[in-house]
């Protein structure tokens, strides 16, 4: 029973944590790239390419966490099964 509770907790918090941390990472990457472009405009094409590549890698991790969420979500038991187990344990 504790396993299913931990699984529900991981599924419920895994994706939001991944999305929030990715959003912070993307914001920092974009801010650093824009600051670099402002300081040295001649490096703008290289910095832009590096920034886009970094954003793609960050976003791929979010997509991977969504895939893990969907896989774990399929392992969750039905609500009726959980209620039966709780009722049997309470007796």
Kinemage of the C-alpha trace (Angstrom):
@kinemage 1
@onewidth
@group {chain A} dominant
@subgroup {mainchain}
@vectorlist {calphas} color= white
{ca unk a 1} P 0.000 0.000 0.000
{ca unk a 2} L 2.853 2.366 0.785
{ca unk a 3} L 4.306 1.594 -2.641
{ca unk a 4} L 1.151 2.854 -4.365
{ca unk a 5} L 1.072 5.931 -2.167
{ca unk a 6} L 4.680 6.722 -3.063
{ca unk a 7} L 3.924 6.068 -6.733
{ca unk a 8} L 0.969 8.471 -6.668
{ca unk a 9} L 3.127 11.075 -4.927
{ca unk a 10} L 5.894 10.686 -7.515
{ca unk a 11} L 3.473 10.863 -10.424
{ca unk a 12} L 1.716 13.894 -8.973
{ca unk a 13} L 4.852 15.890 -8.261
{ca unk a 14} L 7.315 14.616 -10.849
{ca unk a 15} L 6.071 16.461 -13.895
{ca unk a 16} L 5.377 19.821 -12.202
{ca unk a 17} L 8.852 19.847 -10.652
{ca unk a 18} L 10.404 18.986 -14.022
{ca unk a 19} L 8.409 21.674 -15.813
{ca unk a 20} L 9.184 24.375 -13.259
{ca unk a 21} L 12.884 23.601 -13.193
{ca unk a 22} L 12.992 23.517 -16.994
{ca unk a 23} L 11.228 26.875 -17.156
{ca unk a 24} L 13.806 28.370 -14.801
{ca unk a 25} L 16.630 26.849 -16.835
{ca unk a 26} L 15.219 28.146 -20.098
{ca unk a 27} L 14.804 31.598 -18.634
{ca unk a 28} L 18.380 31.675 -17.396
{ca unk a 29} L 19.738 30.346 -20.693
{ca unk a 30} L 17.829 32.941 -22.694
{ca unk a 31} L 18.842 35.752 -20.344
{ca unk a 32} L 22.502 34.784 -20.529
{ca unk a 33} L 22.405 34.520 -24.316
{ca unk a 34} L 20.689 37.888 -24.687
{ca unk a 35} L 23.164 39.489 -22.320
{ca unk a 36} L 26.029 38.046 -24.330
{ca unk a 37} L 24.476 39.303 -27.578
{ca unk a 38} L 24.135 42.775 -26.081
{ca unk a 39} L 27.776 42.819 -24.987
{ca unk a 40} L 29.234 41.413 -28.207
{ca unk a 41} L 26.852 41.829 -31.157
{ca unk a 42} L 29.376 40.262 -33.550
{ca unk a 43} L 28.927 36.882 -31.805
{ca unk a 44} L 25.141 36.956 -32.173
{ca unk a 45} L 24.845 34.047 -34.679
{ca unk a 46} L 26.996 31.699 -32.572
{ca unk a 47} L 25.249 32.661 -29.344
{ca unk a 48} L 21.831 32.258 -30.921
{ca unk a 49} L 22.688 28.783 -32.187
{ca unk a 50} L 24.047 27.769 -28.787
{ca unk a 51} L 20.974 29.141 -27.042
{ca unk a 52} L 18.571 27.289 -29.329
{ca unk a 53} L 20.523 24.068 -28.845
{ca unk a 54} L 20.439 24.504 -25.053
{ca unk a 55} L 16.700 25.187 -25.119
{ca unk a 56} L 16.135 22.045 -27.182
{ca unk a 57} L 18.064 19.927 -24.677
{ca unk a 58} L 16.146 21.410 -21.757
{ca unk a 59} L 12.810 20.839 -23.475
{ca unk a 60} L 13.746 17.252 -24.340
{ca unk a 61} L 14.145 16.531 -20.627
{ca unk a 62} L 10.626 17.833 -19.999
{ca unk a 63} L 9.274 15.591 -22.753
{ca unk a 64} L 11.151 12.651 -21.214
{ca unk a 65} L 9.622 13.388 -17.796
{ca unk a 66} L 6.174 13.502 -19.410
{ca unk a 67} L 6.844 10.080 -20.937
{ca unk a 68} L 7.868 8.704 -17.538
{ca unk a 69} L 4.707 10.228 -16.038
{ca unk a 70} L 2.547 8.499 -18.621
{ca unk a 71} L 4.298 5.167 -18.041
{ca unk a 72} L 3.951 5.418 -14.258
{ca unk a 73} L 0.355 6.542 -14.553
{ca unk a 74} L -0.464 3.228 -16.226
{ca unk a 75} L 0.928 1.358 -13.191
{ca unk a 76} L -1.451 3.044 -10.763
{ca unk a 77} L -4.189 0.780 -9.359
{ca unk a 78} L -7.864 1.540 -9.820
{ca unk a 79} L -9.582 3.545 -7.091
{ca unk a 80} L -11.951 0.688 -6.237
{ca unk a 81} L -8.989 -1.657 -5.626
{ca unk a 82} L -7.355 0.843 -3.294
{ca unk a 83} L -10.587 1.371 -1.350
{ca unk a 84} L -11.016 -2.400 -0.952
{ca unk a 85} L -7.456 -2.720 0.349
{ca unk a 86} L -7.989 0.136 2.803
{ca unk a 87} L -11.263 -1.369 4.001
{ca unk a 88} L -9.657 -4.800 4.412
{ca unk a 89} L -6.774 -3.297 6.355
{ca unk a 90} L -9.104 -1.374 8.676
{ca unk a 91} L -10.903 -4.532 9.839
